[in-house]
Amino acid sequence: MNYAFPPAPIITLDAMSSNPFPVRRIFCLARNYPESGQEAVKPAEPSFFLKPPGTILQNNSVLPYPPGTGALSPEVEMVVALHKGGRNIPADKVDYDYVFGYAVGLDMTRRDALDAAIAQGLPWDKAKVFDHSSPCSAITPEFYAGNIASGKIELKVNGELRQSGNVADMLWKIPETVHYLSTRMELFPGDLIYTGTPGPASPVVQGDVIEATVAGLEPLVITVG
């Protein structure tokens, strides 16, 4: 087929002992961990926003400091990769039938823009969606990782601990999150879900080395350029 111009290349992530994983969409959960020092209160519905696959940045890459911010903040998240989609997916079918595997991701955020958007009741797109704003490690397939329902999740900058938690503390768990999303829109193979971040994030500067980890998964290491 002839196109008006060459179509964009397919964005992929490496996957252990598997062919590359093609990324279709990125769903990002917001406020999916209890706030530090406060009682966990699960919201009636999860909050989420979307990022395009072109925001993916591969592991061990340099992330150019984006324009329009003086407070670039990394947020460590466990990433769920789907290899099967559909509508109204039963929660009890998710773990083994729909999850391809898991990875470590960073939801890079223009924190100053986010604070302004929240204060004014505006959408978060300007704060969340920009070039290279979704770094992600290679995917560990579910048959290697097992069903990850708990495990330490951490973020270090230049070796200093910035964020720490346990994925067991997620307010909306993976099966019910996939079920909920599938009741609002059709899910597809290649969809990624960034499952939220534990605790507050703080800004990074040029030259900082960010290391994001989830127990049992390949670490994600990014340098701010």
Secondary structure, DSSP 8 states (H G I E B T S, - for coil): ---SS------EE-BTTS--EE---EEEEES-S--TTS-----SS-EEEEE-GGGEEETT-EE---SS-S-EE--EEEEEEES--BSS--GGGHHHHTEEEEEEEE--EEHHHHHHHHHHT--SHHHH-STT-EEE--BEEHHHH------EEEEEETTEEEEEEEGGG-SS-HHHHHHHHHHHS-B-TT-EEE---SS------TT-EEEEEETTS--EEEEE-
